[in-house]
Amino acid sequence: MIPKNHPRYESLMTRELIVEGIKKGITSTQGLIAQGRGEAFDYLIGEKSTQYALLAEKVAAAKLLLAKKPVISVNGNVAALVPVEIIKLSELVNAPLEVNLFHRTQERVNKIIRNLQTAGAKNMFTNSDALIPGLGHERAKVDTNGIFIADTVLVPLEDGDRCKALADMGKTVIAIDLNPLSRTAQCAAITIVDNITRAVPNISKFAQELRGLEHEELQEIVRGYNNKQTLSLAINEIRKNLESLSGRF
């Protein structure tokens, strides 16, 4: 039992969700490594949703509302960490969920689908009858009616080569990635440098706020966004925090 007054309570509880996901068979053991890497970067940005992250989350919400065929990609860590939150976002922006895994087995895919359906998911693509061109691993497998023909794909906790492959197909890729130096962050059109546990609820909040806007107003929000500037601000934030910490010694 982790006491709520523990200084690292939220971080430790997030780890427990990943461990529980492994026990359920929805998260891979490699997901533990990915979680640890992200946690390190979260610490470097101050474990908060920065102003540049909030802007990217607002732009992401606008882009998802504008999209004709949006899809939200879900892997094991996403299913373990934010199942209810990702379903809420899916409903708000009318973006079906689609399971996509690097360490893929059909058993894991089925377990994640059942886990999401138990949490309330109703709008999902569940086939894997198409291949993303140029990928030689399991994440190439997608639904013909889902990610394969989507115009906008939200890819939380993504790997860089699929992000690039999706972009090469002409899709707008929205990434949630705590590492602003990653291939995913560099390839995406909109990179949200934030913890997924904060980012998904934030996108949903903005989606609720923006739903009443006209098409042109949403377009204006998206047009004014510069992803390279977001990444630069994220790197500067890390640098600033490191300099502040080093000054204590």
N, C-alpha and C positions, 0 to 999 in steps of 0.2 A: 504494500500500500504506500503510495507516494503522498505525503502530506501536502495540502494545498498551500501551506506557507513556505514550501521549499522554494528557494530562489530560482530554480530551473524547472518549476512545475510544468509549465506549458510545453516546454521542449521535451521533458521526460514523458509526458503524456502522449505527445506526438509519436515518440519512439515506440511507446506501448501499442499504439494503433497499428504501426507497421508490423510489430511482432505478432499481434493478433491476426493481422492479415495473412501472415505466413502460416499460422496455425490453421486458418480457414482454407488455405490453399489458393488464395487469390493474389497474394504478393510473392514474388520470387525472393530468394535469399540475397540475390544481387541488389534487390531493392533497398536492403539495409545500407549497403554501401552508398547508393545514390542519395538516400536520406541523410546520411552523415555528411556527405559532401555539400549538400544544400544547406544543412544546418550551419556548417562552417561559414559559408558566405552570408547567411542570414545574420550571424553574429557580427560579421564585418560591416554590414549596412545598418546595424543598430537594432535589429529585430523589430522593425516597424515599417509601416507602409509610408514611404517617402512621398514627397510632392510629385516627383517625376513618375513614381510607380502609380500614384493615384491618377495622374493625367493619362498614362498608358491604359489604365483600367477603364477610364471613361471613354477613351477612343475605341478600345476593344468592344465595349458595350454598343457604341454607335455603329461600328462596323458590322457587328453581329445582327443588329436590328436592320441594317441596310441590305444584308446579304439575301440572295434569293434561295440559295441552297447551303446554309451553314450546317456544319457538323462538329460535334465535340468529341475528340478522341480520348479514350479512357484506358489507362494501363493499371497495373496492380496497385501501385502506390496511390494513384488517384482514387481508386475504388476503396482503399483502406482508410484514406485520410479525410476525404470530403464527399462521401456518397450522397448524402442528403442535399448538400450544398450544390453539387454539380447537377443533380436532378432539377433543383429549383431554377438554376440558370438555364438549363435546357428548355424548361417550360416557358420561361420569361421571354427568351429570344427565338423560340420555335426552332431549336437546333437539336436534332436527334443525337443520341449517344451512340458511339461505335467503339467496341473493344478492339484494341490493337496492342500487340505484345511483341517484344523482342525475344524473350525466353518463353516461347509460345508452346502450349500444348492445348489440344481441344478441351481437355478436362478443365484446365485453368480458365479458358475462355468461357466455358459453360458456367463455372462457379461464379465468375465475375458478373455474368449476365443475370444469374439467379439472385446474386447478392444485391444488384442494382434494382431488379424487379421487386424484391422483397422490401427495399427501401422506398419504393413507389414509382420507379421508372416505367413509363408506358410507351415512350417513343424511342425506339432503338432500331439500329440496323444490325443484323446478326449473321449475315452471310460473309463468306470470304472467297468470293468467286472472281475476283479481279486482282491484278498485280500492278503495283506502282512501278513504272519503268525505271531501270537502272539500279534497283536494289536487289542484293543477293541474299537477303536474310528474311526472317519471318515477318518483319514489320511491313514487308511489301504487300502482304495479303490484306485486301480491303474489300468492302462491299461495293458491288457494281453501282448500286443506287445510293450509296453513302459517300464515304470519303472520295471514292474514285471520280465522282462527278460533282463534288462539292465545289462551290466558288470560294468559300471561306472556311478554314479549319482552325479550331482552337486546339492547341496541342500542349497541354500541361505536362511538364516533366518529360520532355522529348529528347530523342537522340538526333544529332546534327545532320546525319546523312539523309534521313527521311524528311527532315525539315527542308533541306535543300531540294530534294526530289519533288516534294509537294510544290515548292515555289517554282521549280522548273516546269511543272505542269500548268503554271499560270494561276495557281491558287493564292489567295491571301492567307498567310499563315500568322496566327496570333500565338505567341509562345509565352508560357509562364516559366521563367528560369532565373534562379537566384545568382547564377554566374554570368555576368555581362560579357565575359570573354569567351564563352562557349561558342561552338559552331552554330548551335541552335539560335542563340541570341543574335549572332551576326547575320544569320540567313533570314530570320523572320521579318515580316513587314512591321509587326507591332510586338515588341518584347516587353513583358511585364516583369521587372526585376523585383520580385516580392515572393514571400512564402505563399504556397498554394492555399494554406488554411486562411490566409487573409485575402488573397487575390480573388478567389472565386466569390466569396460574399460581397467584396467590393464591386466586382463587375455586375453582380445581380442588383446591387443598390443603384448603381448608375443606370442600368437598364430600366429599372422602374421609373427613375427620374426622367429618362429621355424618351420613353415610349410615346409620349404625346407630341413630340416634335415633328415638324414637317420633314419630308425627305431631304430637301435642300439644307435645312438646318443641321441635320445629321451629317450630310456630306461636308459641310463647312467644318465641323469638328474633326472629321477624318483628314481633310485636306490640310489642316493647319498643323498636323503632327509630323515630327521629325524623329525617326527611330535612332538615327546615329547620335543625335543630341541626347536622347534618353540614355543610351549606353555610355556616352561620355560623362553624363551627370552621375551615373551609377558608379563608374570607376573613380571619379573625383570624390564621391561620398566615401568610398572605401579608403582612399588615400587620406582624406581628412580625418576619418575615424582612427586610422592607424597612427597618424601623426599626433593626434590627441592622446592616444593611449601611451605612445612612446614618451610623451612629455611628462608622464607621471613618475618615471623612474630616474 
